[in-house]
């Protein structure tokens, strides 16, 4: 399928190779080890290196997209993943607005940057003044994620749905980027009106989707380690 990256990350392949070398060495040392042992070890390996964990650890935010539009079946799969997210009291208070009109996408980028340029925060105003920056990185598809304002926890619920979208997109070879700076856009009533949201819904975030336009695989930044404490 066009735009897909079906290769297994080298780090995953390396871990698999090391793990099975250990199994083979144990079999060599103990001829009484049964096929059942090998199957059990293989099952443990599957638990360790399953596709969900791999997708979580290899997903990256993409900020350069090909102009080719994504396929409807790909978009529908991503949206289906979104609506299977958990939500407070199972209210499922989300709403998704899909934008594939390039003129409107470019317009939203322009007016948002104009608002950002007036910000008192230096890095935001600097981005707003940048002539080279397209706020949505020229992605062919945007999804505005909105929540029902009177729901129990609409913001948290929409965030859970967005994470499902990002992982689903990555799993089928698409790139995505979770965008929060559209909050400047959402403060403009005349622009929000163009989204045709249902009554009582508030837009929170935007997700850019498309085929990644990358020359090499993005590296995963070092993760912070001291972020867990245990109470037992």
Buried (B, 14 or more C-beta within 10 A) or exposed (E): EEBEBEEEBEEBEEBBEEBBEEBEEEBEEEEEBEEEBBEEBEEEBEEEBEEEEBBEEBBBEBBBBBEEBBBEEBBEBBBEBBEEBEBBEEBBBBBBBBBBEEEBBBBBBEBBBEBBBEBEEEEBBEBBEEEEBBBBBBBBBBBBBBBBEEBEBBEBBBBBBBBBBBBBBBBBBBBBBBBEBBBBBBEBEEBBEBBEBEEEBBBBBBBBBBBBBBEEEBEEEEEEEEEEEEEE
